[in-house]
Amino acid sequence: MRLPRASGVLLHPTSLPGPHGSGDFGAAARHFVDWLVSAGQKLWQVLPLTGIGPGNSPYMSNSAFAGNPLLVDLDELRQQGWLDAAELEPTPALQSAHVDFAAVHPYRMERLARAARRFAEQGSAEQRADFERFRLEQADWLDDYTLFMALCEHHAWQDWWLWEAPLARREPAALAAARSALAERIAFWAFCQWRFLRQWAALKAYANGRGVQIFGDAPIFLAALSAEVWAAPQLFELDATGRPTVVAGVPPDYFSATGQRWGNPLYRWSAHARDGYAWWVRRVRRAFELVDILRIDHFRGFAGYWEIPAGEPTAVQGRWQPGPGEALFEAVAEALGPMPIVAEDLGVITPDVDALRRKFGFPGMRVLQFAFGGDPANRYLPHQYEPDTVVYTGTHDNDTAAGWWAQASDAEKSFARAYLATDGRDLPWTLIRTAMASVADTCVLPMQDVLELPTECRMNHPGRSNGWWSWRFEWSQVQPWHGQELHEFARLYSRLGA
């Protein structure tokens, strides 16, 4: 589906300012929407809104359907009467310029637990009815998720295949007994999802009402320790005990000489095909309940994916395997109709990947940081773009533009100076102007590049498992000229819309 000509900013909600250690769906999120509007930006791109996994990565989620409880606005819970102001006094551990997940996670989860208890004790009839309505409406994924999370807590976050066999195998009697014994924690996890969805729906409505669309992100894979892998093991490449036999990743590339061993279990595509890809239809439908445009991460994995034996420590010994290809997206299109989906087609892209993307009209991606390492035939150079493209200065996996330029090779710098007609000063904004001026219908700019921030502010470093996803900004860093320049570029290059 062709996207209208527009531009926007990439910023995950955890990177927003706020007093509770990480950004959330509260007042700062609405202020960010207002700033986007003043800057002439029509898109807010976020990373996956699902829960985080090892290394605090939102791409290693414990559910494809559930939201991240750490994004719940605690001040809204206070307004509901379920928390006291004194309970939200910020502590020194929460004042870091970066997200300290070791402090944020227990702080936020403990206050969510207090709020859930008070709601259970004193919630109004109207609130209780809304909660029960939510649980009924979302039961197709919520029931498994809440039981799974309660069981994970009970087993100290041990891998689910190491639980007692009746629970690991989901024997009905064992599940019924667990639902009874863990009813309070199950209700807690449902409460978190209720507030997540209600708050996000209100924030999204606010953004849409101001002309800003939410550009979301769907990881192709899940964590092994996730509700859906436990609930439907037949859909994943697992052995008889539930352990993954093969895992996901990518071969050696620009980011890593040994490739990337992500470790997610791979799909048993033959099982998905037998039921008409019903699980994927549900997943895409759920995603579009939360966002307006959806980026599908690692799109090339649907044409062919890198399969790594589970016992291998790196991705070097993997092999390419055929993905589901057209059949999956035909099933989704038949069930849901044409959807505004963007294909993340970075990395090793073969003709079959490109053909799959084009068949369904999914825009691809181009990243300017990749443009200057070759010759004028480089597919990432703007003169090679097609309109049906999303251009970025960099993504969450890249260094910041300023950091990239500081470490670029002499050859890259020489080519970039000639191509961009620049002396290299103010390089982030040179890239921003180049992206905005390009023929690509959609332009997305990481907030770090708007603010010209250094390497220390990058969001992720592929192949490194710890120490990432923690960057935050402060409003004091945002000067009036940032928004004014973005608005002027949007005007000059026809990205303001009708």
Phi, psi and omega in degrees: 000125181291130179269145177294155181292121185197172176220165181195189186233139175267117178205117177284145182303331179297339181276356179289154173293168177155163188274356190250030170090335175205158179292160182208197184272020185273209188300323181296329179292319177292323177297322178295319176301314179300320179295318177303316180298314181296334181268007178073022183262137185254354185230140169240107178268134179239161171278177181306136181271002179283172182297158181267157180237209181306138183072010180066025181278131174284357177264007177230062192275155176273004175195142174277347188244331185275149178274166180279113181300336181293347179270354180294132180285111181292330179295328177294326177292326175294318179298330178284349181092011183262352173224153175263154179302322181297332181286348182250013175298126182294144178255159180305326182295343183259008184261007180296149176291341175248161176287119172263091186300331179297331177265321185293316186300306180295323179299309183290316182294325178294321179286327172297321179295318177299315181297320180296320179296317181291324174299317180297327183276324190224012179300144180287166179299321179295318179295317180297321180294321179294320178298313181293324177296318177300313182297324180288315182295327184256014189300332186296337173239332187292322183297315178293319183297311184294321177294318179300314182294320177296320178291323176300315177300313182300327181259020176055039175062030173288149176307137189296334180286353175263358175292173173305138186308318180299326178282319178299324180272358178060046176290134187307317182296320180292321178295318180297317179296320180294320178299324179288312184291330186250024187303321183293316180289327175299317178296324178298312182294327175292320177301315180301316181290326177299310181291322176304307186292318180295317180293316181295320179300320180292319179293317179297319178298322178297314180296312180299322179295337179260009176086015180253126176264148178268124181255104186265184186214129179242113174296143178291328187245168177240166171287152175298321177274074181220155184299320185287325177293319177293319186284332183223063184297338180293344181270001184231156181279085181238159173273186186296337180270349182105358179283140175297138175267330177222154183227167186270160175170194176223153180289172177310136185207196180307325188273332187205133181289338178254015182074191178234118175264095183288323176091357178291145173294147179269156180283144170270088191298331179297324178290321177297320181296324184297329179253025175068027178059037183299322180298319180290324176299315178299318183294315180293320177301315179298318180301319182281356167284340185254335186225168179263326179230142185235123170270126176262115184290145176053051183302329182299339179294344177277339174271315177198140185232157181270115184258122183245126174306137188301333182277354182281135182281339179231182181268001188298321186270023178279182177210153178282139177230148180289137176271186182287339176062219187299328188302319181296311185287334173293320178295318179295316181295321180295323182279323191243348184082182180294135183234146177285084182250136175251133180265121173283099185247046178269164178091212183282102184249115180263165183304328181292328177293314180296320180295321179296315180298314183292324182302323183259006175070030180273123173301145174262184184241148173225140184237121185296330178298338179271000194277339195248016182264005181224236181231184184297352176274356181305127185293346181268356176283139186304329182289352177263355186288155166253156180303323184280064188216150171249119181256140178234148166290320175197168178247184178297339180270349181271161165296165171294160180300318179294319179293320177299314183296322181296332185251001182295152179289163178300321180295316178298315182297319180296315179297315182297318179299317181291315184292318185270356182052055183224158174268001177097348175285146179057042185299320180304318182282337171295317177294321179299312179298318180298316179295315181296324183281346186293167180286346181303130181300323187241133179233127180233132186239122174301140180301328178299325181283326174301321182269002177058045187271155185277182182308324184300345184257008178294154185276320184213159173227100183307140181089351177246124194272343185229153173093014185237181179070016190250359185293141174224154174247168175240148181296337178295339178283341186267113181263156180306325184292334178301307180293323180296318180293317178298318179297318180295319177295318178299322178291312183300324188249027171057046178246012180275347182080185182291000000 
